[in-house]
Amino acid sequence: MITIRTKAEMHAHTAAARAAGRRIGLVPTMGAFHAGHHALMRAAREACDEVVVSLFVNPAQFDEAGDLAAYPRSEERDAADAAGLGVDVLFAPAPEEVYPAGFATRVRVEGLSDVLEGAERGPGHFAGVCTVVAKLFNVVAPDVAYFGQKDAQQVAVLKRMVADLDMPVVLEVVPTVREPDGLAMSSRNVRLDAAERERAVALSRALAAAEAAIAAGERDGATLRAAALGAMAPYRVEPEYLALVDPDSFSPVDLVNGRVLVAVAARVGDTRLIDNALFQTHGGDLTEAPTITKEP
Ligand code: AMP
């Protein structure tokens, strides 16, 4: 694996790979790799000839200076992980390389960017994500880019951006990787102390409760939401939001009929966590659901 730090070198590298007929896969990350990142890299390794992993803690998408400062950084260990998984290139540019003096452009997806995560984190969050991902697509020019279902709204916003701006890249979505007790893997989990770590399972318990209710035939959004909230209460975790939405438009779902995304965000101590689960119903049946641990 080689490490590339400049846009010019990165662009030249993938232009040569493309000219040689190689299919290029990109995995955008902010580092501090865990099994979720590894799953994205494995998916890319399986389907592509040239696998590029970008590692860039993007200041433009952080709404809190403290969160950016506290964001875990471990490039050396990340590079070893990526090399071990057969990644070809680690693209790790400095902030000045990505945002040189005079930088003044923002890519903004309207509507979708303003609800749930967008409402909590502010209008700059998804604009920061879209701007950096658009730049990565231009610099790396991948055939396929890999994103995690863990960030479901990010996936919806980026799919909209790619469609609206005619970007020639396919987005692949990889299922959420979880700890054995159900907690979704996140780089921020390392900030949880032992007591917070136990309470953090509240988010996945909420999703499991929603699943159980849907499987039992419940279709009313308010009732399902109440069931999910009830499962969080014993952990003393109050959600910032807990919502049933359409997975593409993120408009609220009052009555489940087909695909529904249950999305939740909560602070546990000082750490903000998010999770979600995508369900598919057909009439009275729950036909598709993710695997979430239901019991401690
Ligand atoms: P991040 O480094 O947190 O920006 O994440 C980089 C990519 O990994 C994003 O596409 C995330 O959605 C994805 N990701 C993060 N956590 C998980 C997880 N637990 N399972 C699967 N993908 C994940």
Boltz pocket constraint, residues with backbone or C-beta under 6 A from the ligand:
constraints:
  - pocket:
      binder: B
      contacts: [[A, 28], [A, 29], [A, 30], [A, 31], [A, 35], [A, 36], [A, 37], [A, 39], [A, 40], [A, 146], [A, 147], [A, 148], [A, 149], [A, 150], [A, 151], [A, 174], [A, 175], [A, 176], [A, 177], [A, 178], [A, 184], [A, 185], [A, 186], [A, 187]]
      max_distance: 6.0
